[in-house]
Amino acid sequence: MKDAKPAVFSVTLVPGTDIYSFGALFSEESISGDKLDELLTDDSLFPVETLGLLPETAEGRLAFLFPETYRLSFPNGGELVKAAAALWWSKIGSSFQEESRNKKTFEETAIYASLVEREGFNDAERPRIAGVIANRIRSGMQLQIDATVVYAWKKEGREITRVFFKDLEIDSPYNTYRVSGLPPAPICLPSESSWRAVLDPEEHRYLYYVAKPDGDHLFARDYAEHKKNIKNVRTE
């Protein structure tokens, strides 16, 4: 006993983690199926300040965990959720203006941040991407975000890495090529930079963007300019 050392387990929550890969951080015996839902909907694991503001579903609440490496005493999800939820409130939630601390704003901001997370690779571009999404919502345009289609298919048990025209036919509230507005829940766990981007998006008139081979994007104010950008990307 004199030489015994307490066991410590390190678990990393990576930005972009979705509800399906979250459970894989632990053994199947620790978190799976209904246990995962019970874990993420357990109010006792979330800061008291967030109660009444968070979504009711596990899928919705995942976004309110802060991505970081946590050193845990036990290899179970309860300790992780409690630590990650507390850090999210400290880093992000407490910065919400008092007038914005309502369930609708919390949910919509989390969804918005999850889209920015999946669409951006360069943190410096995230506020501009957030601005594009905001402009599309204001103008009544469909968001047409490929990542939501990927997520829609994942919910159906099919994993795709590239979206083809045939994939856009899926009948899902997450298919932003067919449904206007935001999807019904976050599609992943956002990074701090994605949260910051949607809380303070760049103001501009861009409505389109296309990814370059290096992961950065070209932005356009209208479809004609967007088509030129697409052509330039394909010739790089």
Secondary structure, 3 states (H helix, E strand, C coil): CCCCCCCCEEEECCCCCCHHHHHHHCCCCCCCCHHHHHHHCCHHHCCHHHCCCCCCCHHHHHHHCCCCEEEECCCCHHHHHHHHHHHHHHHCHHHCCHHHCCHHHHHHHHHHHHHHHHHCCCHHHHHHHHHHHHHHHHHCCCCCCHHHHHHHHHHCCCCCCCCCHHHHHCCCCCCCCCCCCCCCCCCCCCCHHHHHHHHCCCCCCCCEEEECCCCCEEEECCHHHHHHHHHHHHHC
